Amino acid sequence: MLFTKALLSPARVTLFTRANCGLCDTAKQAVTQLHKRRPFDYSELDIMVSENKPWRDVYEFDVPVLHVQSVVKDQLSDPKKLFHRFTEQEVEKLVDEAEKTDS
């Protein structure tokens, strides 16, 4: 069985977002551009969906928020976070750091 680099990547990236949010759209573009060049575990979480209420309680007035975490031995590190406005380069720097944590 062959595994892609994305499946083996020790970095997990989560974008906390909501609909009709211009900053969220810009943040998503930065993350997806990097994800096209460099695979990693990426997911988006809409904080306004009812099952995501715990995240809405934390980030309702702060989206977009990006968490970048290391995955080592099936454990997630504390997230490194970016808020509101961030660039593809800032995301890449945190992904680099997360991947270097793989030990």
N, C-alpha and C positions, 0 to 999 in steps of 0.2 A: 504494500500500500504506500502511495506517495502522499506526502503532506506538503501543502503550500507553506510559504513563509508566513502568511497571515495566520495560519493555524498554529504555527510554532512561535509566533511573536510573543515576547514577554511583555508587550505593552497593550493595555486596554484603554480605549478612548471612548468616553461617553459625553455626548452633547445634550445638555438639558435645554429644552426649547419650548416654544408654544407657537400656535398659528397666528398669522397676522402680526409678526414681529420682524421689522426690517433688520434690526441688529442680528436677530437669529438667522435670517437668510444670508447675511454677509458672513457670519461665523461658519455656517454650514458650508458655504462656498470655500472658505479657507481650509477647512478640514477635508472636504471631499477632493480638493485639488491635491493635497498632500497624499491622501489615501490612494489616489490614482497612480502616483509615482512610487509609493512606498506602502505596501500592504501592512495592516495591523488590525487588531480586533476593534471594530468601530460600531457603535450603536447610538441611536438618537432616542431620547426619552421626552415625550410631550408631558410637561408637568401639569397640564390642565385635564388630562385623562383621569377619571375617578380613581383608578387603582394606583395612580402615582401621587395621591394626596400627600403622603409624607414628604415627597420632594417639593411639591407645591408649597407646603408650609415653610420649607427652608428657603426656596429660591424664587418665590412668586414675583418679587420686585427686582430680581437680579439677573434674569435670563438675558442673553445666553450665558451659560456657565459650562465650562469644559473641565472634565476630570480626566487626568492621565495617570494611570496606575501601572505598577509593575506586577507581573504575575510570576511568582516564584513558588514552585512546588504546590501548585493549585491554591496559593494564598495571594490575596490582593494587598498591595501596600496601601498606606494612606494616600489619598489622591493629591496630586499637584493640581492646582486649579488656575484657570484663566477666566476672567469675568469680562462681560460686555463687548469690548473691542479687542481683537487679537489678530495677529497675522499668521499666515502659513508658516513663516519662519519661527515664530514663537511656539507654535504647536510642535513643529519638528524638533526644536530644542528639547521640549519636555519628553517627546517620544524617544529621542536619543538617550536621555537620562534614564528613562524607564527600561530601555533595552540593555543598558550597561549594568543595571542592577541585577540582571539574570545571573545568579550564581548557584 
